[in-house]
Amino acid sequence: EPEVTQTPSHQVTQMGQEVILRCVPISNHLYFYWYRQILGQKVEFLVSFYNNEISEKSEIFDDQFSVERPDGSNFTLKIRSTKLEDSAMYFCASNHRLQADTEAFFGQGTRLTVV
Amino acid sequence: AQRVTQPEKLLSVFKGAPVELKCNYSYSGSPELFWYVQYSRQRLQLLLRHISRESIKGFTADLNKGETSFHLKKPFAQEEDSAMYYCALSTRDDKIIFGKGTRLHILP
């Protein structure tokens, strides 16, 4: 069964450092997403991406965040200058919206710990 | 406002007893509703969606538009059902809004 893969599974970084979280979506999917889940809280939408541009972003997705699809397979989330409150589980997801199926396939997540 | 509410953070149920995980939503339009499950140390995965009206692993969920609810039910709980369950709503613009999740703990 195809799956979305995320690397690394756990990233520890110092406050102020840049981090890049990587995702490989399912190959024929067209829509890509990043979500995050702060410990003990709900999963929150960050950004959706289609046709090489952001289609929607939440208020959480400020100038510190950026996304990129550099090579047609990877989908990355960059946090320019991490803050303690960026510590969370980050989930990548993808789906093929041209079908009636609206299911999004999620990766296993990257746990980001900012110290 | 678009919102998904799961009122219970933790639900403990004895093995063999019925399970009901509550979910209420707020959405102006026709919602697409889902239940996602996250087993320990695994990825979030889709359990079921209201449009398919299917039963997965013995779980069912009926969309009640009058009560704006999409409760997840199973008549007889099994130990392997212990997991985190998220109710989710898909909006017209492809955003997925999750509830806070309910941890289901099946007692032996």
Interface residues (C-beta under 8 A of the other chain):
Chain A: E3 V4 Y31 Y33 Y35 Q41 K42 V43 E44 F45 S48 S55 E56 F91 A93 N95 R97 T102 E103 A104 F106 G107 Q108 G109
Chain B: E32 F34 Y36 Q42 R43 L44 Q45 L46 R49 Y86 S90 D93 D94 K95 I96 I97 F98 G99 K100 G101
